[in-house]
Structure formats: structure tokens, C-alpha cells
């Protein structure tokens, strides 16, 4: 039972990208909600909805990417 080093390297690269997504997703969501609060009943209200939509897509992608990353890491460690 040896570790697949190439797959482990790919998993660590994905893990670093996942860390960035874990930071960017909630920050973007918070910015969207604050923009919605500040730009209520103005012409820039659509911008806040756009930021919120991007944040929701980013959160969903982060969840998907986390499962994919941990699947790669488990496959690299346990050779399944």
C-alpha cells in the first residue's frame, strides 16, 4: 500500500485552491448582502443582486470542489 505521489501532488494543488475558495466565497456573499442593504431602492440595486448571484454560484462550486478534492486525496493515499 504505497502513496501515489503524482496524484497526491495534484490533490495538494487542489487543496490550496480550495483554501482560496473557502475564503473568497463567504467574503463575496457578505459583500453582496452589504451592497443590497446599502443600495436599496437605487439604480445600483441590480449590481448587488449580481454580486449575490455570483456568490451563491461560488459557494455551490466550493462545495462541489471540496468533495472532488477530498476524493482525489483519498484515492492518492489509499490507492483505490
N, CA, C and O atoms as a CHARMM CRD file, in Angstrom:
* protein
*
  320
    1    1 UNK  N      0.83600  -1.17800   0.00000 PROA 1      0.00000
    2    1 UNK  CA     0.00000   0.00000   0.00000 PROA 1      0.00000
    3    1 UNK  C      0.87900   1.23800   0.00000 PROA 1      0.00000
    4    1 UNK  O      1.26000   1.73400   1.06000 PROA 1      0.00000
    5    2 UNK  N      1.19900   1.73500  -1.17900 PROA 2      0.00000
    6    2 UNK  CA     2.03600   2.92200  -1.27700 PROA 2      0.00000
    7    2 UNK  C      1.20400   4.10600  -1.75300 PROA 2      0.00000
    8    2 UNK  O      0.12400   3.94100  -2.32100 PROA 2      0.00000
    9    3 UNK  N      1.72200   5.28000  -1.51300 PROA 3      0.00000
   10    3 UNK  CA     1.02400   6.50000  -1.87500 PROA 3      0.00000
   11    3 UNK  C      1.37000   6.88500  -3.30600 PROA 3      0.00000
   12    3 UNK  O      2.53700   6.85100  -3.69900 PROA 3      0.00000
   13    4 UNK  N      0.36500   7.24900  -4.07900 PROA 4      0.00000
   14    4 UNK  CA     0.57000   7.73400  -5.43300 PROA 4      0.00000
   15    4 UNK  C      1.00700   9.19700  -5.33900 PROA 4      0.00000
   16    4 UNK  O      0.19700  10.07800  -5.05000 PROA 4      0.00000
   17    5 UNK  N      2.29900   9.44500  -5.58900 PROA 5      0.00000
   18    5 UNK  CA     2.87400  10.77100  -5.36800 PROA 5      0.00000
   19    5 UNK  C      2.33400  11.79000  -6.36900 PROA 5      0.00000
   20    5 UNK  O      2.09200  12.94000  -6.00300 PROA 5      0.00000
   21    6 UNK  N      2.14500  11.38800  -7.61600 PROA 6      0.00000
   22    6 UNK  CA     1.63400  12.32200  -8.62500 PROA 6      0.00000
   23    6 UNK  C      0.21400  12.75900  -8.30300 PROA 6      0.00000
   24    6 UNK  O     -0.11900  13.93900  -8.41800 PROA 6      0.00000
   25    7 UNK  N     -0.60700  11.82500  -7.90700 PROA 7      0.00000
   26    7 UNK  CA    -1.98500  12.15100  -7.54900 PROA 7      0.00000
   27    7 UNK  C     -2.04400  12.95900  -6.25700 PROA 7      0.00000
   28    7 UNK  O     -2.91500  13.81300  -6.09400 PROA 7      0.00000
   29    8 UNK  N     -1.12300  12.69100  -5.34600 PROA 8      0.00000
   30    8 UNK  CA    -1.05900  13.45600  -4.10300 PROA 8      0.00000
   31    8 UNK  C     -0.66000  14.90800  -4.38400 PROA 8      0.00000
   32    8 UNK  O     -1.18700  15.82700  -3.75800 PROA 8      0.00000
   33    9 UNK  N      0.26500  15.11400  -5.32100 PROA 9      0.00000
   34    9 UNK  CA     0.63300  16.47500  -5.70500 PROA 9      0.00000
   35    9 UNK  C     -0.52900  17.22900  -6.31100 PROA 9      0.00000
   36    9 UNK  O     -0.72700  18.41000  -6.02700 PROA 9      0.00000
   37   10 UNK  N     -1.30400  16.54400  -7.15300 PROA 10     0.00000
   38   10 UNK  CA    -2.49700  17.15600  -7.73600 PROA 10     0.00000
   39   10 UNK  C     -3.50500  17.49900  -6.64000 PROA 10     0.00000
   40   10 UNK  O     -4.13300  18.55700  -6.68100 PROA 10     0.00000
   41   11 UNK  N     -3.65900  16.60800  -5.66300 PROA 11     0.00000
   42   11 UNK  CA    -4.58600  16.84500  -4.56600 PROA 11     0.00000
   43   11 UNK  C     -4.17200  18.02000  -3.70000 PROA 11     0.00000
   44   11 UNK  O     -5.02100  18.77500  -3.22700 PROA 11     0.00000
   45   12 UNK  N     -2.88000  18.17700  -3.49000 PROA 12     0.00000
   46   12 UNK  CA    -2.40100  19.30700  -2.68500 PROA 12     0.00000
   47   12 UNK  C     -2.59600  20.62400  -3.43900 PROA 12     0.00000
   48   12 UNK  O     -2.91200  21.64300  -2.82600 PROA 12     0.00000
   49   13 UNK  N     -2.41200  20.61400  -4.75100 PROA 13     0.00000
   50   13 UNK  CA    -2.68700  21.81500  -5.55100 PROA 13     0.00000
   51   13 UNK  C     -4.16600  22.18400  -5.46100 PROA 13     0.00000
   52   13 UNK  O     -4.52100  23.35300  -5.30700 PROA 13     0.00000
   53   14 UNK  N     -5.02200  21.16400  -5.56100 PROA 14     0.00000
   54   14 UNK  CA    -6.45400  21.41300  -5.43800 PROA 14     0.00000
   55   14 UNK  C     -6.81100  21.90400  -4.03900 PROA 14     0.00000
   56   14 UNK  O     -7.70400  22.73600  -3.87500 PROA 14     0.00000
   57   15 UNK  N     -6.11200  21.38800  -3.03700 PROA 15     0.00000
   58   15 UNK  CA    -6.36900  21.80000  -1.66100 PROA 15     0.00000
   59   15 UNK  C     -6.01100  23.26700  -1.44500 PROA 15     0.00000
   60   15 UNK  O     -6.70400  23.97100  -0.71100 PROA 15     0.00000
   61   16 UNK  N     -4.93500  23.73400  -2.07700 PROA 16     0.00000
   62   16 UNK  CA    -4.57900  25.14600  -1.95800 PROA 16     0.00000
   63   16 UNK  C     -5.60600  26.03400  -2.66200 PROA 16     0.00000
   64   16 UNK  O     -5.93300  27.11500  -2.17000 PROA 16     0.00000
   65   17 UNK  N     -6.11100  25.58500  -3.80200 PROA 17     0.00000
   66   17 UNK  CA    -7.17000  26.33200  -4.47800 PROA 17     0.00000
   67   17 UNK  C     -8.45600  26.31000  -3.65200 PROA 17     0.00000
   68   17 UNK  O     -9.19100  27.29700  -3.61000 PROA 17     0.00000
   69   18 UNK  N     -8.71700  25.19400  -3.00600 PROA 18     0.00000
   70   18 UNK  CA    -9.89200  25.08500  -2.15400 PROA 18     0.00000
   71   18 UNK  C     -9.81200  26.03500  -0.96300 PROA 18     0.00000
   72   18 UNK  O    -10.82400  26.60300  -0.55300 PROA 18     0.00000
   73   19 UNK  N     -8.63300  26.20700  -0.41600 PROA 19     0.00000
   74   19 UNK  CA    -8.45000  27.15300   0.67900 PROA 19     0.00000
   75   19 UNK  C     -8.78900  28.57200   0.23000 PROA 19     0.00000
   76   19 UNK  O     -9.41200  29.33500   0.96800 PROA 19     0.00000
   77   20 UNK  N     -8.37400  28.91300  -0.98000 PROA 20     0.00000
   78   20 UNK  CA    -8.71600  30.22600  -1.53500 PROA 20     0.00000
   79   20 UNK  C    -10.23000  30.36100  -1.71800 PROA 20     0.00000
   80   20 UNK  O    -10.80100  31.41500  -1.43900 PROA 20     0.00000
   81   21 UNK  N    -10.86600  29.30500  -2.18100 PROA 21     0.00000
   82   21 UNK  CA   -12.32300  29.34900  -2.34600 PROA 21     0.00000
   83   21 UNK  C    -13.04900  29.43600  -1.01200 PROA 21     0.00000
   84   21 UNK  O    -14.08100  30.09900  -0.90700 PROA 21     0.00000
   85   22 UNK  N    -12.51100  28.76300   0.01600 PROA 22     0.00000
   86   22 UNK  CA   -13.11500  28.85000   1.34900 PROA 22     0.00000
   87   22 UNK  C    -13.06800  30.27000   1.90000 PROA 22     0.00000
   88   22 UNK  O    -13.91500  30.64200   2.71200 PROA 22     0.00000
   89   23 UNK  N    -12.11200  31.05300   1.48200 PROA 23     0.00000
   90   23 UNK  CA   -12.01200  32.43900   1.92600 PROA 23     0.00000
   91   23 UNK  C    -12.86500  33.34900   1.04600 PROA 23     0.00000
   92   23 UNK  O    -13.56500  34.22800   1.54800 PROA 23     0.00000
   93   24 UNK  N    -12.80400  33.13300  -0.27000 PROA 24     0.00000
   94   24 UNK  CA   -13.47400  34.03500  -1.21400 PROA 24     0.00000
   95   24 UNK  C    -14.99900  33.90200  -1.18800 PROA 24     0.00000
   96   24 UNK  O    -15.70200  34.89600  -1.37100 PROA 24     0.00000
   97   25 UNK  N    -15.51100  32.71900  -0.96900 PROA 25     0.00000
   98   25 UNK  CA   -16.96600  32.51600  -1.01400 PROA 25     0.00000
   99   25 UNK  C    -17.72000  33.30900   0.05100 PROA 25     0.00000
  100   25 UNK  O    -18.63500  34.05700  -0.29400 PROA 25     0.00000
  101   26 UNK  N    -17.37200  33.17500   1.33100 PROA 26     0.00000
  102   26 UNK  CA   -18.12500  33.94700   2.33300 PROA 26     0.00000
  103   26 UNK  C    -17.88200  35.45100   2.24200 PROA 26     0.00000
  104   26 UNK  O    -18.76900  36.24500   2.55100 PROA 26     0.00000
  105   27 UNK  N    -16.68500  35.83800   1.82100 PROA 27     0.00000
  106   27 UNK  CA   -16.40900  37.27300   1.68800 PROA 27     0.00000
  107   27 UNK  C    -17.28500  37.86500   0.59300 PROA 27     0.00000
  108   27 UNK  O    -17.85600  38.94000   0.77300 PROA 27     0.00000
  109   28 UNK  N    -17.39900  37.17800  -0.53500 PROA 28     0.00000
  110   28 UNK  CA   -18.24000  37.65500  -1.62500 PROA 28     0.00000
  111   28 UNK  C    -19.70500  37.69300  -1.21600 PROA 28     0.00000
  112   28 UNK  O    -20.42600  38.62400  -1.57400 PROA 28     0.00000
  113   29 UNK  N    -20.14300  36.69900  -0.47600 PROA 29     0.00000
  114   29 UNK  CA   -21.52100  36.67200  -0.00300 PROA 29     0.00000
  115   29 UNK  C    -21.80400  37.83200   0.95300 PROA 29     0.00000
  116   29 UNK  O    -22.86400  38.45400   0.88800 PROA 29     0.00000
  117   30 UNK  N    -20.86400  38.11200   1.82600 PROA 30     0.00000
  118   30 UNK  CA   -21.02000  39.23100   2.75500 PROA 30     0.00000
  119   30 UNK  C    -21.04500  40.56700   2.02000 PROA 30     0.00000
  120   30 UNK  O    -21.84800  41.44300   2.34400 PROA 30     0.00000
  121   31 UNK  N    -20.17700  40.72200   1.03800 PROA 31     0.00000
  122   31 UNK  CA   -20.15900  41.96000   0.24200 PROA 31     0.00000
  123   31 UNK  C    -21.49200  42.13800  -0.48500 PROA 31     0.00000
  124   31 UNK  O    -22.01500  43.24900  -0.56800 PROA 31     0.00000
  125   32 UNK  N    -22.03800  41.04000  -1.01000 PROA 32     0.00000
  126   32 UNK  CA   -23.32200  41.12000  -1.70200 PROA 32     0.00000
  127   32 UNK  C    -24.45600  41.54700  -0.78700 PROA 32     0.00000
  128   32 UNK  O    -25.28100  42.37900  -1.16500 PROA 32     0.00000
  129   33 UNK  N    -24.50500  40.98400   0.41800 PROA 33     0.00000
  130   33 UNK  CA   -25.56900  41.37000   1.35100 PROA 33     0.00000
  131   33 UNK  C    -25.40100  42.80300   1.84800 PROA 33     0.00000
  132   33 UNK  O    -26.39100  43.51100   2.03300 PROA 33     0.00000
  133   34 UNK  N    -24.16800  43.23700   2.06500 PROA 34     0.00000
  134   34 UNK  CA   -23.96000  44.62800   2.48400 PROA 34     0.00000
  135   34 UNK  C    -24.30400  45.59600   1.36300 PROA 34     0.00000
  136   34 UNK  O    -24.84600  46.67100   1.62100 PROA 34     0.00000
  137   35 UNK  N    -23.99600  45.22800   0.11400 PROA 35     0.00000
  138   35 UNK  CA   -24.35500  46.07300  -1.02100 PROA 35     0.00000
  139   35 UNK  C    -25.87100  46.14300  -1.17300 PROA 35     0.00000
  140   35 UNK  O    -26.41400  47.19500  -1.51000 PROA 35     0.00000
  141   36 UNK  N    -26.54400  45.04500  -0.93000 PROA 36     0.00000
  142   36 UNK  CA   -28.01000  45.04600  -1.01000 PROA 36     0.00000
  143   36 UNK  C    -28.61600  45.94200   0.05900 PROA 36     0.00000
  144   36 UNK  O    -29.61600  46.61900  -0.18100 PROA 36     0.00000
  145   37 UNK  N    -28.01200  45.94100   1.23000 PROA 37     0.00000
  146   37 UNK  CA   -28.50800  46.79600   2.31500 PROA 37     0.00000
  147   37 UNK  C    -28.25300  48.27700   2.01200 PROA 37     0.00000
  148   37 UNK  O    -29.10600  49.12200   2.28500 PROA 37     0.00000
  149   38 UNK  N    -27.09600  48.58800   1.45700 PROA 38     0.00000
  150   38 UNK  CA   -26.73900  49.99300   1.21000 PROA 38     0.00000
  151   38 UNK  C    -27.41000  50.56500  -0.03100 PROA 38     0.00000
  152   38 UNK  O    -27.73500  51.75200  -0.05400 PROA 38     0.00000
  153   39 UNK  N    -27.62500  49.75500  -1.06100 PROA 39     0.00000
  154   39 UNK  CA   -28.14500  50.27000  -2.32300 PROA 39     0.00000
  155   39 UNK  C    -29.61800  49.94700  -2.52800 PROA 39     0.00000
  156   39 UNK  O    -30.06900  49.78100  -3.66200 PROA 39     0.00000
  157   40 UNK  N    -30.36000  49.85900  -1.44600 PROA 40     0.00000
  158   40 UNK  CA   -31.78500  49.56800  -1.54800 PROA 40     0.00000
  159   40 UNK  C    -32.49800  50.76800  -2.18700 PROA 40     0.00000
  160   40 UNK  O    -32.27100  51.91500  -1.80100 PROA 40     0.00000
  161   41 UNK  N    -33.34800  50.49100  -3.15100 PROA 41     0.00000
  162   41 UNK  CA   -34.14500  51.48700  -3.88000 PROA 41     0.00000
  163   41 UNK  C    -33.28100  52.49100  -4.63700 PROA 41     0.00000
  164   41 UNK  O    -33.62000  53.67200  -4.71000 PROA 41     0.00000
  165   42 UNK  N    -32.17200  52.02700  -5.19700 PROA 42     0.00000
  166   42 UNK  CA   -31.34800  52.87000  -6.06700 PROA 42     0.00000
  167   42 UNK  C    -31.10800  52.13200  -7.37500 PROA 42     0.00000
  168   42 UNK  O    -31.54800  50.99600  -7.55700 PROA 42     0.00000
  169   43 UNK  N    -30.41300  52.78800  -8.26800 PROA 43     0.00000
  170   43 UNK  CA   -30.13800  52.15800  -9.55800 PROA 43     0.00000
  171   43 UNK  C    -29.04600  51.09400  -9.44700 PROA 43     0.00000
  172   43 UNK  O    -28.90100  50.27100 -10.35000 PROA 43     0.00000
  173   44 UNK  N    -28.28400  51.09600  -8.36700 PROA 44     0.00000
  174   44 UNK  CA   -27.21900  50.11500  -8.19800 PROA 44     0.00000
  175   44 UNK  C    -27.67900  48.85000  -7.46800 PROA 44     0.00000
  176   44 UNK  O    -26.86900  48.00300  -7.09200 PROA 44     0.00000
  177   45 UNK  N    -28.96800  48.74400  -7.28100 PROA 45     0.00000
  178   45 UNK  CA   -29.50800  47.56900  -6.60300 PROA 45     0.00000
  179   45 UNK  C    -29.28500  46.30700  -7.44100 PROA 45     0.00000
  180   45 UNK  O    -29.09300  45.22400  -6.88900 PROA 45     0.00000
  181   46 UNK  N    -29.30900  46.44100  -8.75600 PROA 46     0.00000
  182   46 UNK  CA   -29.07300  45.28400  -9.62600 PROA 46     0.00000
  183   46 UNK  C    -27.64900  44.76900  -9.50100 PROA 46     0.00000
  184   46 UNK  O    -27.40200  43.57200  -9.65500 PROA 46     0.00000
  185   47 UNK  N    -26.71700  45.66100  -9.22500 PROA 47     0.00000
  186   47 UNK  CA   -25.32800  45.25900  -9.01400 PROA 47     0.00000
  187   47 UNK  C    -25.20500  44.37900  -7.77200 PROA 47     0.00000
  188   47 UNK  O    -24.45700  43.40100  -7.77000 PROA 47     0.00000
  189   48 UNK  N    -25.93300  44.72600  -6.72800 PROA 48     0.00000
  190   48 UNK  CA   -25.87900  43.90800  -5.51100 PROA 48     0.00000
  191   48 UNK  C    -26.50600  42.53500  -5.73800 PROA 48     0.00000
  192   48 UNK  O    -26.03200  41.54000  -5.18900 PROA 48     0.00000
  193   49 UNK  N    -27.56900  42.47300  -6.54500 PROA 49     0.00000
  194   49 UNK  CA   -28.14500  41.17000  -6.87900 PROA 49     0.00000
  195   49 UNK  C    -27.19200  40.34100  -7.73400 PROA 49     0.00000
  196   49 UNK  O    -27.13600  39.11900  -7.59400 PROA 49     0.00000
  197   50 UNK  N    -26.45200  40.99100  -8.60700 PROA 50     0.00000
  198   50 UNK  CA   -25.46200  40.29500  -9.41900 PROA 50     0.00000
  199   50 UNK  C    -24.34000  39.73300  -8.54600 PROA 50     0.00000
  200   50 UNK  O    -23.89600  38.60300  -8.75100 PROA 50     0.00000
  201   51 UNK  N    -23.88500  40.52100  -7.57700 PROA 51     0.00000
  202   51 UNK  CA   -22.84900  40.05400  -6.65300 PROA 51     0.00000
  203   51 UNK  C    -23.36300  38.87600  -5.82300 PROA 51     0.00000
  204   51 UNK  O    -22.62900  37.91700  -5.58400 PROA 51     0.00000
  205   52 UNK  N    -24.61300  38.94800  -5.38600 PROA 52     0.00000
  206   52 UNK  CA   -25.20300  37.83900  -4.63100 PROA 52     0.00000
  207   52 UNK  C    -25.31900  36.57200  -5.48300 PROA 52     0.00000
  208   52 UNK  O    -25.07300  35.47000  -4.99100 PROA 52     0.00000
  209   53 UNK  N    -25.68500  36.72100  -6.73100 PROA 53     0.00000
  210   53 UNK  CA   -25.79400  35.55800  -7.61100 PROA 53     0.00000
  211   53 UNK  C    -24.42900  34.91600  -7.83500 PROA 53     0.00000
  212   53 UNK  O    -24.30300  33.69200  -7.82200 PROA 53     0.00000
  213   54 UNK  N    -23.41800  35.74000  -8.04000 PROA 54     0.00000
  214   54 UNK  CA   -22.05700  35.22500  -8.20300 PROA 54     0.00000
  215   54 UNK  C    -21.60200  34.52100  -6.93200 PROA 54     0.00000
  216   54 UNK  O    -20.95400  33.47700  -6.99600 PROA 54     0.00000
  217   55 UNK  N    -21.93900  35.08800  -5.77900 PROA 55     0.00000
  218   55 UNK  CA   -21.54500  34.49000  -4.50100 PROA 55     0.00000
  219   55 UNK  C    -22.22000  33.14100  -4.28300 PROA 55     0.00000
  220   55 UNK  O    -21.58400  32.20800  -3.79300 PROA 55     0.00000
  221   56 UNK  N    -23.48400  33.02500  -4.63600 PROA 56     0.00000
  222   56 UNK  CA   -24.19100  31.75800  -4.46800 PROA 56     0.00000
  223   56 UNK  C    -23.59500  30.69200  -5.39000 PROA 56     0.00000
  224   56 UNK  O    -23.41300  29.54500  -4.98000 PROA 56     0.00000
  225   57 UNK  N    -23.29400  31.06600  -6.62100 PROA 57     0.00000
  226   57 UNK  CA   -22.65400  30.12900  -7.54900 PROA 57     0.00000
  227   57 UNK  C    -21.28500  29.72300  -7.02600 PROA 57     0.00000
  228   57 UNK  O    -20.89700  28.56000  -7.13500 PROA 57     0.00000
  229   58 UNK  N    -20.55900  30.66700  -6.46400 PROA 58     0.00000
  230   58 UNK  CA   -19.23300  30.38400  -5.91000 PROA 58     0.00000
  231   58 UNK  C    -19.31200  29.44700  -4.70700 PROA 58     0.00000
  232   58 UNK  O    -18.45900  28.57400  -4.54700 PROA 58     0.00000
  233   59 UNK  N    -20.31600  29.61700  -3.87200 PROA 59     0.00000
  234   59 UNK  CA   -20.49000  28.72700  -2.71200 PROA 59     0.00000
  235   59 UNK  C    -20.83000  27.30700  -3.16500 PROA 59     0.00000
  236   59 UNK  O    -20.29700  26.33600  -2.62900 PROA 59     0.00000
  237   60 UNK  N    -21.71400  27.19200  -4.14600 PROA 60     0.00000
  238   60 UNK  CA   -22.07500  25.86700  -4.66000 PROA 60     0.00000
  239   60 UNK  C    -20.86100  25.19600  -5.29500 PROA 60     0.00000
  240   60 UNK  O    -20.63700  24.00200  -5.09600 PROA 60     0.00000
  241   61 UNK  N    -20.07400  25.96100  -6.06200 PROA 61     0.00000
  242   61 UNK  CA   -18.86800  25.40500  -6.67000 PROA 61     0.00000
  243   61 UNK  C    -17.84700  25.00100  -5.61300 PROA 61     0.00000
  244   61 UNK  O    -17.14700  24.00200  -5.77600 PROA 61     0.00000
  245   62 UNK  N    -17.75900  25.76700  -4.53800 PROA 62     0.00000
  246   62 UNK  CA   -16.83200  25.43500  -3.45600 PROA 62     0.00000
  247   62 UNK  C    -17.19300  24.10800  -2.80500 PROA 62     0.00000
  248   62 UNK  O    -16.31000  23.30600  -2.50100 PROA 62     0.00000
  249   63 UNK  N    -18.47100  23.87400  -2.58900 PROA 63     0.00000
  250   63 UNK  CA   -18.90100  22.60600  -2.00000 PROA 63     0.00000
  251   63 UNK  C    -18.59200  21.45300  -2.93200 PROA 63     0.00000
  252   63 UNK  O    -18.08800  20.42100  -2.49000 PROA 63     0.00000
  253   64 UNK  N    -18.88800  21.60900  -4.22200 PROA 64     0.00000
  254   64 UNK  CA   -18.58400  20.56800  -5.20400 PROA 64     0.00000
  255   64 UNK  C    -17.08100  20.31000  -5.27900 PROA 64     0.00000
  256   64 UNK  O    -16.63900  19.16100  -5.30300 PROA 64     0.00000
  257   65 UNK  N    -16.30800  21.37900  -5.31600 PROA 65     0.00000
  258   65 UNK  CA   -14.85800  21.25700  -5.46100 PROA 65     0.00000
  259   65 UNK  C    -14.23300  20.63500  -4.21700 PROA 65     0.00000
  260   65 UNK  O    -13.21800  19.94600  -4.31800 PROA 65     0.00000
  261   66 UNK  N    -14.82300  20.86500  -3.05100 PROA 66     0.00000
  262   66 UNK  CA   -14.28000  20.25000  -1.83800 PROA 66     0.00000
  263   66 UNK  C    -14.46600  18.73500  -1.86800 PROA 66     0.00000
  264   66 UNK  O    -13.55700  17.99400  -1.49500 PROA 66     0.00000
  265   67 UNK  N    -15.62900  18.27200  -2.30600 PROA 67     0.00000
  266   67 UNK  CA   -15.82500  16.82800  -2.42200 PROA 67     0.00000
  267   67 UNK  C    -14.86900  16.22000  -3.44100 PROA 67     0.00000
  268   67 UNK  O    -14.31500  15.14300  -3.21800 PROA 67     0.00000
  269   68 UNK  N    -14.68100  16.91100  -4.55200 PROA 68     0.00000
  270   68 UNK  CA   -13.78000  16.42400  -5.58900 PROA 68     0.00000
  271   68 UNK  C    -12.33600  16.37000  -5.07200 PROA 68     0.00000
  272   68 UNK  O    -11.62000  15.40600  -5.34100 PROA 68     0.00000
  273   69 UNK  N    -11.91800  17.37700  -4.35000 PROA 69     0.00000
  274   69 UNK  CA   -10.55600  17.43600  -3.82400 PROA 69     0.00000
  275   69 UNK  C    -10.29600  16.32500  -2.81500 PROA 69     0.00000
  276   69 UNK  O     -9.26900  15.65000  -2.88100 PROA 69     0.00000
  277   70 UNK  N    -11.21800  16.13800  -1.89100 PROA 70     0.00000
  278   70 UNK  CA   -11.01000  15.09700  -0.88300 PROA 70     0.00000
  279   70 UNK  C    -11.10100  13.69800  -1.48200 PROA 70     0.00000
  280   70 UNK  O    -10.48100  12.76400  -0.97300 PROA 70     0.00000
  281   71 UNK  N    -11.86600  13.54600  -2.55300 PROA 71     0.00000
  282   71 UNK  CA   -11.90200  12.25900  -3.24200 PROA 71     0.00000
  283   71 UNK  C    -10.54700  11.96800  -3.88800 PROA 71     0.00000
  284   71 UNK  O    -10.07100  10.83300  -3.84400 PROA 71     0.00000
  285   72 UNK  N     -9.92900  12.97900  -4.48300 PROA 72     0.00000
  286   72 UNK  CA    -8.60400  12.80800  -5.08400 PROA 72     0.00000
  287   72 UNK  C     -7.56600  12.49300  -4.01300 PROA 72     0.00000
  288   72 UNK  O     -6.71800  11.62100  -4.20600 PROA 72     0.00000
  289   73 UNK  N     -7.62800  13.19300  -2.89300 PROA 73     0.00000
  290   73 UNK  CA    -6.66400  12.93200  -1.82100 PROA 73     0.00000
  291   73 UNK  C     -6.82300  11.53000  -1.24100 PROA 73     0.00000
  292   73 UNK  O     -5.83000  10.85100  -0.97800 PROA 73     0.00000
  293   74 UNK  N     -8.05800  11.09800  -1.04300 PROA 74     0.00000
  294   74 UNK  CA    -8.26800   9.74400  -0.52800 PROA 74     0.00000
  295   74 UNK  C     -7.81000   8.68400  -1.52500 PROA 74     0.00000
  296   74 UNK  O     -7.25700   7.65500  -1.13800 PROA 74     0.00000
  297   75 UNK  N     -8.04000   8.93900  -2.79600 PROA 75     0.00000
  298   75 UNK  CA    -7.59900   7.99900  -3.82000 PROA 75     0.00000
  299   75 UNK  C     -6.07400   7.93600  -3.88500 PROA 75     0.00000
  300   75 UNK  O     -5.50400   6.87600  -4.14200 PROA 75     0.00000
  301   76 UNK  N     -5.41300   9.07700  -3.65200 PROA 76     0.00000
  302   76 UNK  CA    -3.95000   9.10000  -3.68600 PROA 76     0.00000
  303   76 UNK  C     -3.36200   8.37200  -2.48300 PROA 76     0.00000
  304   76 UNK  O     -2.34900   7.68500  -2.61100 PROA 76     0.00000
  305   77 UNK  N     -3.97600   8.51400  -1.33800 PROA 77     0.00000
  306   77 UNK  CA    -3.42500   7.91800  -0.12400 PROA 77     0.00000
  307   77 UNK  C     -3.71300   6.41600  -0.05500 PROA 77     0.00000
  308   77 UNK  O     -2.83700   5.62500   0.29500 PROA 77     0.00000
  309   78 UNK  N     -4.94700   6.03200  -0.39100 PROA 78     0.00000
  310   78 UNK  CA    -5.34000   4.64500  -0.21000 PROA 78     0.00000
  311   78 UNK  C     -5.32800   3.80500  -1.48600 PROA 78     0.00000
  312   78 UNK  O     -5.66300   2.62100  -1.43700 PROA 78     0.00000
  313   79 UNK  N     -4.95300   4.38200  -2.61700 PROA 79     0.00000
  314   79 UNK  CA    -4.85400   3.67900  -3.89900 PROA 79     0.00000
  315   79 UNK  C     -6.10900   2.92400  -4.28600 PROA 79     0.00000
  316   79 UNK  O     -6.05500   1.73200  -4.59000 PROA 79     0.00000
  317   80 UNK  N     -7.23600   3.61200  -4.27700 PROA 80     0.00000
  318   80 UNK  CA    -8.49900   2.97500  -4.69000 PROA 80     0.00000
  319   80 UNK  C     -8.76400   3.27900  -6.13200 PROA 80     0.00000
  320   80 UNK  O     -9.77500   2.83900  -6.68000 PROA 80     0.00000
